[in-house]
């Protein structure tokens, strides 16, 4: 598809200028494989909540031998809230960067008691930013969320069953005050560019793997339509990682009971896929499932940690991951680099 975007110079918020310049040169030469732009976000100018409740169940992500259920419910309070129904003495946990416990392997939100947490929340809270859905309570009786062969599509369908409705409150938005760059130590970076007044979120996401995945890049405006499209993309693991988890992984508590299998994750090796990859790129033998997952269910989740506000502007991601995403969002708030749009 080629490349047709030029981005302004960014102030370096973290990392080294020489590393950023080298990574930018590599990024700028990487062609765009899929581009989906829109004239509007498709979001309502009002805060959105649900008309009723809807539940969805699946095998446990971390206890694959057990079924797990989460319920999406309406809320009068601004923002998303996690309610552990098995801990009625605990307050709800706000979906906010302030409550992020860890991002080492997946995002874990927690408040109050150390046991009042929900793991692997990224594939759930991404719906906040992807659907423009502002006020929600997530009810669960476990810190272990369900896992699906269709990735996050069952979650989207549960929200659709509950019905998305407007409130009488106006939506609130935040963006960065100036163009900023966060640079890692492995040729990776994130760029945050201010909203241009359109109150949209545009993502330009590129990845690079030394496996069958290879180089992939997509650019899209986040709308309910593009989010629903990307929500079908599964998380991925190398064949070596998968084999280790299913063999010597039985020796360790954090991998012994994982619910992953060859249907609910995408497994890849240096020269082949293990299972059926999704998101074929027309006219090629390439599949864009990894980059769509990275953009819609990983990066967008971190951008949904803005409390009751919708994040707008442009975010460019090159070879970045969970921890860098969350560190960048935390840095924006810690150093007063976010502004509320009026």
N, C-alpha and C positions, 0 to 999 in steps of 0.2 A: 504493500500500500504506500510505502514511502514515508517521508518525514516532512512536516510543514509547520512546525512550531518553533518559535524563538521565545525564550524567557528572559526577563530582565536580570541584571546583576542582583545578587542577594548578599545581605550582610551575614557573615559567618557567625552563627550562634554557638556552634560547637564543632570541634575538629580543626583540621589544618588546611590552609588555603591551597597548598600544593597538591594534597590528596584530593581536594574537591575539584581542582582544575583538571586533574588527570581523569577522574571519574566522569566529569561532565563531558570531556572529549569522547569517551567511550559511549556514554549515553546518547550524545547528539548524533552519533553515526548509526545508532540502532534503529532500523525501520519500524514503523507502526504497523502491526498486523491487523488490528481491528479498531475502528473509530466510530463512536456512536454519540453524536452531539445533538443537543436539543435547544430550542428557543426558550424554554422555561424549565423549571425544576419539576413541575407537576405537583408541587406541594401546595397545600392550602395556606393562605396568609393567617389562618386561625390555628390555635393549638388544637391538635387532634388527639382523640382518645378512642376507646372502644365502646360499642353499643352494648355488649354483653361479654360473657366469659366463653372461652374455648380452650380445651385441653388437647394435648398431644403426648403420645407415649412411644418409647422405643427402648432398645437394650441400653443398659448403662454404659456410659463412655468408659468409666473406670471400674465398673463392676458388671462386666458383660453377661454374667449369669443372672442378672436381676433386671426387671423392668423398671423404668423411671418415667415419671410424668411431670410435665410442667403445664401450668395454666396461665393464660393471658387474661387479665381482668382490667376493667376500666378504673380510672382514678381521677379524683378532683385535684390532686396535688400536681404541680408542674414537675415533670421529669419522670424517669423510670425508677422503679423500686423493686427490690428483691425481698420476698417474704418467705422465710423458712417456717412453714406451718407446723413443723415438728419442734419448733422452739418458740412457743407463744410468748415467752418472757423477753425475747429479743426484739429490738426495734427493726423496722425495715432498713435495708441497706440501699442507699442511693447509688444509682449508676453514675459514678463521678470519678474523675481521676484521683480525687482525694482518698477514695476507698479501694484503690487498686493495691492488692496485697503483693502479687508477684506477676511477672510476665515472662519468666524464665522459659517455660515450655508452652504454657497457655496462659490466658488471662484469668486471674482469680480475684473476685471482688469479695470484700469482707468488712464487717464493722461489728463493734461490741465484742462479744465472745469470740475467741479464736475458732470456735466451731461454727460460727454464723457466717458461712461462706458459700459461694457457688463457683465451681471450677469450669473451665472451658466456656466462659461466658461470651467469647468473641462471636461465636456463630449465632448467638441469641440477640445480643445488644446491637449487632450490626443492623437489625431491622429498624432501630430508632432513626438512624441516619438515612437508611435506604428507602424507607417508606414515609419519611416525614411524620412519624408517629411520636407524639410528645409526652403524653401522660398515660403510663401503664404500670400495673403491678404484676410482677412475675411471681406466681405462687409455686412453691416446690417443697417437698418434704425430705429433700436430700441435697447434699452439696454436689452430687454427681448428676449431670444433665443427660438426657436421652441422646442416642446416636441414631442416624438414619442413613439408609442407602441413597436417598435423594438429597443428601447434604442438608441445607436449611429450608428447602422447599416445604416440608411439612409444617415448619414454624410459620412460614408466610401464609400457608393455607389455613392454619388455625386462626391467625389474625383476620384473614378474609372472612372466615366463618363467623367470628365474633362481630365483625362489621366495624369499619373505621368511620367515625363521625366527628364533626366539628364541635368545639366548645365555643363559648362566647368570649374567650380570651385571645388576644393577638399573639401570634408566634414571636419568639425572640431569637435573635441571631447574633453570632460572634464571628469575628474574623481576625486575622493578624494585623498589626499596626503597620508593618512594612515587610518587604520580601526578606525571608530568612532561610538559611541553609543549616542543616545538621549533618555533619559528615562523620562516618564511622571509620574503622581502621582496616576494612577489607574491601575498599573500593566501592563503598555504598554511601548513599546520601538520601536525604529528604529535603525538598524545598517547599516552603509555604508562601503563597502569594495572596495578597489581600483581595477581597471581593471587589468586583468592579461596579457594584450597584445592582447587579441582577439577582442577588440573593440565591445563587446557585453554587453547587459544589462540583468541581471538575477534577477528575483524577487522571493522571498520566503515570502509568505503572509499568516498569520494565523489570524483568528478572533474567538471570543468567545462571544456568546449571550445566555442569559437565556430565550430563546424562542425556538420555533421549529427549528430555525437556528442552534443552538448548536455550537460545535467546527468544524471549517473548515480550511483546509490548502492546498495551492497549491504552486508548484514550477515550474517556466517556464522561458525559454529564450524568450525575447521580439523579435518577428519577425512579419512581416505582417500577417502571418498565425495565430499565437497565438493571436495577437491583434484582428484580425477580429472575431475570435472565441469568445473572451471575450467581444467584443463590443455589443453583443446581451443581456448582463446582465443589468437588470434595477436597478435603485436605489431602496432602500427599506425603509419601515416605519412600525412601530408597528401599530397594529389595533387601539390601543388607540390614537396614534398620528393622524392617519387618521380620526378617528371619531371626535376628537376635532377640526381638521381643517375644517371638513365639517359641524360642528354645531356651537360651540361658536367662531370658527375661522372667521365667518362672521362678527364679531364685530371688527375685526382688519384689517387694510389696507394691511398688508404684507401677510395675508393668505386668505383674502376674495375672491380673484380672481384666486387662484392657479388652474392651468390646470391639476392637478393630478387626475387620476381615477384608477380603479382597473385593467386596462389594461396596463397603461404606468408606473406604479410602482408596486413593489412586497410588498404585505401587509402580515404581519405575526403576530401571537399571541403566547402565551406560548405553546400551544399544537397543533396548526393547521395553515395551510396557508389559506389566503383569496384570491382566484384566483388560477391560474395555475403557479406553480414555474417552472423554467427552469434549465437546466444543471443537469439532473439526474445522480446520481452516480450508476454505474452499479452494480447490485446485492444487492442493498439496497433500502430503501425508503427515502433516503436523496437527497437533491438538493443543488448544489454548486453555485447557481446564486449569492448569496450575496458576497462570497469571490472573484468571478471573477469580479464582479463590483468594489469591493474595490481595486483590484489590477490594472485592466486595465483602469478604467475610473476615479478613484480617485487618487491613488498613482502615477500612470504614468503621470497624469496631472501635479502634483507638480514637477515631475522630468523633465517635458517639459518646465519649467520656467527658462531655462538656456540660454535664448536669442538665438543667432544663432547657438549655440553648441549642439551637441548630448551628453547626459549624458550616461556614460558606467561604468560598474563595477557590483557589487552585492548589492542589497538593501533587507534587511530583515525587515519585519514589523509584529509586534505582537500587536494586539488590538489597533493600532494607528488610527488616523483620519485626516481630512482635515487640521486642524490648526497645529497639530504636524508635519505633512508632510512639510507644508510651512514654519513653524518656523525653521525646520531643514535646508531646502535649503537656507533660508535667512542667517542663522548662518554660513553656509559653506562659503558664499561669504563675509560676514561681517568680518570673522576672517581669511580670506585668507587660507582656507582649501581645495580649489579647484585648480587643476592644468590642464593646457592645454596639451594635448598629442601631441607629435611631431612624 
